[in-house]
Amino acid sequence: MTLLLAYASVVAALSSGLLALLGEHRAAWAGTARRAAGLVRTPIPANLAQAANHSRRLPHAWRRLVFALLTASGVLALAAGGLQLHAGTAVSGQLPFGLPWLQWHVRFDTLSAFFLVVLGLGVIAAGVYGPGYTRQFAGQYSFGALGLFTGLFVAGMEGVLLADDAYFFVIAWEAMTVSSYFLVAYQHEHASHRRAAFLYLLMGEVGAIAIILAFGVLAAVSHSFAFDAWRDAHVTPVWGTAAFLLALAGFGMKAGLVPLHAWLPEAHPAAPAHISGLMSGVMLKIAVYGLLRFAFDLLGDVQWYWGAIVLGLGTGSAVLGILYAVVQSDLKRLLAYSSIENMGIVFMGLGLSMVFIGKGHVQLGLTGLAAALYHVLNHSLFKNLLFLAAGSVVHQTHQHDLERMGGLIKRMPVTAGLFLLGSVAIAGLPPLNGFVSEWLTFQAALQAASVVDNGILRGMVSVAAAILAFTAAVAAACFVKLYGVAFLGQPRERRSAHAREVSHSGMLWAPGMLAGLCLLLGVLPTWALDAMRPITRQLLGETLTSASAQGWLWLTPGGVGTASYSAPLVLLAMTLAWWFLRRLEHRGPEAAVRRAPAWDCGFGGLSPRMQYTAAAFAQPVRRIFAPVWDTVETSAPETAAAHPLQVTALRYRLEIGDRSWRWLYLPLTRVVEDLARRTTRIQTGQVRIYIAYSFVTLIVLLGVVS
Amino acid sequence: MDWLLALIQAVLFMLLAPLFSGWLKWVKCLLQNRRPPPLWQPYRDLRKLFGKRPVVAETASWLFPVTPYVVFCTAALSGAIVPFFAVDLPTAAIADMIVLVGFFALGRFFLALAGMDVGTAFGGMGSSREMTIASLAEPAMLMATFTLALTASTTNISVAIDYLLDTGLALRPSFLFALGGLLLVAVAETGRIPIDNPATHLELTMIHEAMILEYSGRHLALIEWAGQIRLMLYGVLIANIFLPWGLAREFTPEALGIGAAAIATKLGVLAIVLALAETSVAKMRLFRVQEFLGFAYLLSLLGMLSHIILEV
C-alpha cells in the first residue's frame, strides 16, 4: 500500500514534468497561430481569435496544473513516508526495468520513509510556491524545461530513496544530478550560471565515480548488485574501510562537506528560488541518506575510526561554512554557505554516533543519530523557508546584493516576519527547532567523555563540541547581519524602497507552512523523536528510550538527571512573563509611545547611506579571523587636480575568495591540464600511426585473453 | 510548594538584581574616591524610566518596541532556572546550561536586530561589535560550563551543584581554568571595563550602549533591568558553581536563611573583586578584545582537556 503511494508520487512528479513540456509546445503552437493571425492581415475568423485568447490564458492554467501535480507528488511522498514510518516495517518489490539478469529492486523501509517525509515537505513547499514565482520567467525562459527537469529531479531523488540494488541506485542518482544541472543552468544567459552549472556537473560526476567504486568493493565481495546480498556479505575491515572512505568522498561531495564544497556556493544561488530550496533542503539530505544506508545498513560493522573521520570533516565544514557565510554580501550565496555549516553539524552528529557504536555504546550512539536525523529534518525546513523567502525578496526587489536592500520589514511585512522566524531557527536559538538538534548534538558530545576509553578521541570530541559552540555563536552573528541589513533600517536603493509584498498567495503559504512546522518541531521535539524510533530500531535494533521517558513535556536524552529541556514550558513561561509585563504597565494617554525622528546628533540629514553595511558589519570578524579567507581589499582615494590633498572620492574594493580554490582545486586543474597536454603527443593525426596503435592493443588484448 | 518556592526565588532574583548593581557602583565609587549614590539608586532610576513616555524613531519597525520585552523575558527566565539560594527546585529541570546560554543568545539576537532597526550608524556599529564579541564569549562560556557538566556528568545546573556538594572540597585543576575563563567571559558579556564601559557615550568606544542609544522610557527601563539581571546571574553562576557551600538543600526556614545569607556574602565579595578589577585596569582597544576573549576560550578549553586527561 505505502509502496504504491510512493510509486504514485514518482509518477506524479514525472507526469508533472511531461505536462509542463506538453503545455509549452501547446503554447508554442498557439503562438504560431497568433503570429499567423498577426501576419496575415485578413479579417480573423472568430474561432481563431477565440483560440488565440484561449491560448493566452492557457499557460496560466497549465502552470497551475503542473505545480498542482508536483504538490500532489509531495503530498503522496509525505503520506507514503509517514505511513511507512508509523508501520515501522520494510516493503520490497521489483520493477520490470533494468538489466536482463537484474530487475530493479525496490525496498521501502523506515530510513527511506523518513527521508521521503523530508522530501515530501520540501516538494509541497516548492509546488505551492512555484506558480507565483515562475510567472516572471514567462516569455523569457522555457517553462517546459523547468517543469520537466524539476519533475525528473524529484523522481530521481525518490528513486534513490527506494532503490535496493546498485544499478537502480546509480541510475536514479545520475538522474538527480543531471536534471539538477539543467535546473542550475536554467537562466543560462549569465556566464556565471553556466560556469556554476558546469562545475556542479563535474564535481557531481566525480562524486558519482567515487560512489560507484565504493559499490564496486561490495559487489566484488558478494558477486551481486542487489543490496540484499551486500547486507549478508562479509567484508574484511580493510576493504570495508576503503569502501567507506570512497562512499564518504562521493556522498560528502554531494552533501557539500569542506573541502569538496566548491560547487555548492556557486550552484545553489544560480538556480531559481524553489529549486535552491529543493537542492539545499532535500538534495543535500539525500546524500546523508546515501551515507547512512551505505555505512549502517549495507556495510554494517561500523568502525569507530570512521566516526572520527566523519566527525573531523563535519566539524571543519561547520566552522568554515559559517565563517564563509558571515562575510558574504550576496543573499543567496550566504544561505548556500550556511547550508555547508548545517551539513557539517549533521555529519558531526553522525560521526559521534559512529564513534559510540564502534565502541559498543549503542544507546549513546542513538543520541548522536537522533541529533543528526533531527537536524536533517530541521535544516530541510528552515533552509527551504529562507530560500523561498529570499526568492520572494529577489523577485520583488530584482537584486540579491544585501548592500542595496534595507527597510523591507515595512514593505514586505509577511515575508519579513517569516524570514525572521527562519533566522531565529537557523541561528539555533530556543524555543525553535534548530536549537533542539544542536542541543542534542552537544548532549551526545558531552556523554563521550565518560565512556570513550581513548584519551585522544575524548579530547577530539571535546574540541569538536567547543568548535560547535563557536559555530552556533557565529551563526547568530551571521543571521543578525543578514536580517538587519536586508530587512531593517532604511532602504539603501530605490528598488528596495518601492518593493511591495508578493501578490501571489502561494508565495506566502509555502514559507508559512514551513515556519509553522519549525515552531511545532521546536516546541514538541519529543513527538518527532518518538516518530523516528522505528528508524533506529531497524538500523541498530535498539531505540532511544530515555529521550521521551518523562512524557511529551520533557526531552531527556540519557535519563532525567543527565539533561532535560522542556520547550513547551519555556514557551509558556515566556508568554506568561510577557503577559505579566503588559499588565504591569500603566496604560493611559500619557503612556502611549511618541514617534519622533531618529537621533542625528544634532547635525541633521540622516541618510540611508550612513547605515552600517553588510561588509562593515562583518569587518570585525573578518579582521579577527583574517587567515581563513583569500581577501583582496583595496581602497584608492581620488584627489582633485588642483588640490592634491583634497580627496574627492574613495574607491573601495573588497573581494573575498574561497581558500580551497588556491590550495586544492587550482593545483588539481593544473595537473589535469598537464596530463592532457602530455597525452596529445601520441595524437599525431596520421592514420597509419593510429592503425599501429589499434594493432598493438589487439595483440596485447589477445595475450591477456589467452 | 516546590513550585511556589521556585517562583518566589525567580521573583526575588528579579527584584534584587538592581540592588547588586547598586552595591557594585557603591564599592566602585568608594574605591575611586567619589561620593557614592545610595544603594537603592538603581531602583529610583528604573521607577523614573518606567514613568516616562517612550519615544520611538519614525524609521523603527515593530521589532523595536517588541525587543525590550523579549530581552527582559529571556533574562527573567534565566534567573528562574539558576539555583539562587536553594538547589533541587523543579524549575531547574526546564532548562539546562546550554539552554541558559541559548536564552542569552536569543536576547542578544533581538537586541542586535533592534540596534539595526532604526537605521543609524551607531546602532549598526553596536550590533556588529556586540555580535563579534558574543561569537567569542559565548563558546568560552559554554566550554566553562561544560567542564562542570563533564565532572558531574549532567548539564542540569542544579544536579551538577548537588554533585559538587556531595563530593565535598576537592581541588580540581580543571575548575581553576574554568573559573578563570568564566570570570573573563562575565566581564565581557556584562559590558564592564576592560571590554566595554557602561558609563560611556563616546562614539568610538561604545559597544552595548550604541545598540540601545535610541531607547527611552519603559523600553530603556526593561533593557537596563535585564542587564542588571544578567550581571547578577553571572555572579550567582560563578559563586554557586565554584563555591556551592551554603546553598539550601532542604526547604526548611533555617536552611533557606543560611542559603540567603551565603549567597549575599558571596555576591558582596564578588562585587568587591569586580570593582577592584574595574578600577585598576583601563579599557582596551576594540581589537584587543579578541585576545582577551581568545584567552578566555583557551582557559575554558584547557579546563575541559585537563578534566579529560587528569580527572577521569
Contacts between the chains, C-beta under 8 A, distances in Angstrom:
chain1	res1	chain2	res2	distance
A	406	B	119	7.2
A	407	B	59	7.9
A	407	B	119	7.3
A	409	B	61	4.6
A	409	B	62	7.7
A	409	B	63	6.8
A	410	B	61	5.7
A	420	B	63	7.8
A	424	B	106	7.5
A	424	B	109	6.9
A	427	B	105	7.5
A	427	B	109	6.3
A	428	B	102	7.4
A	428	B	105	7.9
A	429	B	102	5.9
A	429	B	105	5.6
A	429	B	106	4.5
A	429	B	109	6.0
A	430	B	95	7.8
A	430	B	99	5.8
A	430	B	102	4.4
A	430	B	103	6.6
A	430	B	106	6.2
A	435	B	99	7.9
A	435	B	102	5.6
A	439	B	98	5.5
A	439	B	99	7.2
A	439	B	102	7.7
A	442	B	98	5.5
A	442	B	155	7.8
A	443	B	155	7.0
A	446	B	146	6.4
A	446	B	149	5.6
A	446	B	150	6.6
A	446	B	155	6.5
A	447	B	153	7.7
A	449	B	150	4.9
A	449	B	153	8.0
A	449	B	307	7.6
A	449	B	308	5.8
A	449	B	312	6.7
A	450	B	150	7.6
A	450	B	153	5.3
A	450	B	312	7.4
A	455	B	308	7.0
A	455	B	309	6.4
A	458	B	308	4.9
A	458	B	312	7.6
A	459	B	305	5.8
A	459	B	308	5.8
A	459	B	309	7.5
A	462	B	146	7.6
A	462	B	150	7.9
A	462	B	301	7.7
A	462	B	304	4.9
A	462	B	305	6.5
A	462	B	308	5.9
A	463	B	301	7.2
A	465	B	143	7.9
A	465	B	146	6.6
A	466	B	139	6.2
A	466	B	142	7.8
A	466	B	143	5.3
A	466	B	146	8.0
A	466	B	297	7.7
A	466	B	300	7.8
A	466	B	301	5.5
A	466	B	304	7.2
A	469	B	138	6.8
A	469	B	139	3.7
A	469	B	142	4.1
A	469	B	143	6.6
A	470	B	135	7.0
A	470	B	136	7.9
A	470	B	139	4.2
A	470	B	297	7.9
A	472	B	105	7.7
A	472	B	138	7.6
A	472	B	139	7.8
A	473	B	105	7.1
A	473	B	134	6.0
A	473	B	135	4.1
A	473	B	136	7.6
A	473	B	137	8.0
A	473	B	138	4.0
A	473	B	139	5.5
A	474	B	135	4.6
A	476	B	105	5.5
A	476	B	108	7.4
A	476	B	109	5.5
A	476	B	131	6.8
A	476	B	134	7.1
A	476	B	135	7.3
A	477	B	131	3.7
A	477	B	132	6.7
A	477	B	134	7.0
A	477	B	135	4.9
A	479	B	109	7.8
A	480	B	109	6.1
A	480	B	112	4.6
A	480	B	113	6.0
A	480	B	116	7.5
A	480	B	127	6.3
A	480	B	131	5.3
A	481	B	128	7.7
A	481	B	131	7.5
A	483	B	113	6.2
A	484	B	112	7.1
A	484	B	113	5.6
A	484	B	115	7.8
A	484	B	116	3.3
A	484	B	117	7.6
A	484	B	124	7.2
A	484	B	127	6.3
A	485	B	116	7.2
A	488	B	61	6.6
A	488	B	63	6.9
A	488	B	113	6.3
A	488	B	116	4.7
A	488	B	117	4.5
A	488	B	119	7.2
A	489	B	59	7.3
A	489	B	116	5.7
A	489	B	117	6.7
A	489	B	118	7.1
A	489	B	119	3.4
A	489	B	124	7.5
A	490	B	59	5.7
A	490	B	119	4.1
A	554	B	93	7.2
A	560	B	93	7.6
A	561	B	154	5.7
A	561	B	156	6.9
A	561	B	159	5.3
A	562	B	153	6.7
A	562	B	154	4.9
A	562	B	155	7.2
A	562	B	156	7.4
A	563	B	96	5.4
A	563	B	154	6.4
A	563	B	155	4.4
A	563	B	156	6.1
A	564	B	93	4.7
A	564	B	94	7.6
A	564	B	96	6.6
A	564	B	156	6.2
A	565	B	94	7.4
A	565	B	95	6.0
A	565	B	96	6.3
A	565	B	98	7.9
A	565	B	99	5.6
A	566	B	93	7.1
A	566	B	94	4.7
A	566	B	95	7.3
A	569	B	94	4.8
A	570	B	77	7.0
A	570	B	94	6.3
A	570	B	95	6.3
A	570	B	99	7.3
A	573	B	77	5.5
A	573	B	80	7.0
A	573	B	94	7.3
A	574	B	73	5.0
A	574	B	74	7.6
A	574	B	77	6.4
A	577	B	72	7.6
A	577	B	73	4.4
A	577	B	76	5.5
A	577	B	77	6.7
A	578	B	69	5.7
A	578	B	73	5.7
A	581	B	69	5.9
A	581	B	72	6.7
A	581	B	73	7.5
A	581	B	222	7.5
A	582	B	69	7.9
A	585	B	50	8.0
A	585	B	218	6.4
A	590	B	53	6.0
A	591	B	53	6.4
A	591	B	218	7.8
A	592	B	53	7.1
A	593	B	53	7.5
A	593	B	54	5.2
A	593	B	55	7.5
A	593	B	56	5.1
A	593	B	65	6.4
A	594	B	53	5.7
A	594	B	54	7.2
A	594	B	55	4.9
A	594	B	56	7.2
A	595	B	55	7.7
A	595	B	56	5.8
A	595	B	57	7.6
A	595	B	58	5.3
A	596	B	55	5.0
A	596	B	56	7.4
A	596	B	57	6.7
A	596	B	58	6.8
A	597	B	57	6.7
A	597	B	58	5.7
A	598	B	57	3.8
A	598	B	58	7.0
A	598	B	59	5.5
A	598	B	60	7.8
A	598	B	118	5.0
A	598	B	119	7.0
A	598	B	120	5.5
A	598	B	214	6.6
A	599	B	57	7.4
A	599	B	120	7.0
A	599	B	213	6.9
A	599	B	214	6.4
A	600	B	120	7.5
A	606	B	119	7.6
A	606	B	120	6.4
A	608	B	119	6.6
A	610	B	120	7.0
A	610	B	121	4.9
A	611	B	116	7.8
A	611	B	119	5.1
A	611	B	120	7.2
A	611	B	121	6.5
A	611	B	124	5.8
A	612	B	116	6.8
A	612	B	121	6.3
A	612	B	123	7.6
A	612	B	124	2.4
A	612	B	125	6.1
A	612	B	127	7.4
A	612	B	128	6.2
A	616	B	124	7.1
A	616	B	128	6.8
A	617	B	124	6.5
A	617	B	127	7.2
A	617	B	128	4.4
A	617	B	131	8.0
A	618	B	128	7.6
A	619	B	128	7.2
A	620	B	128	6.2
A	620	B	129	6.3
A	620	B	132	4.0
A	620	B	286	7.4
A	620	B	287	7.6
A	621	B	132	5.6
A	621	B	135	7.0
A	623	B	287	6.5
A	624	B	132	7.1
A	624	B	136	7.7
A	624	B	287	7.7
A	624	B	290	4.6
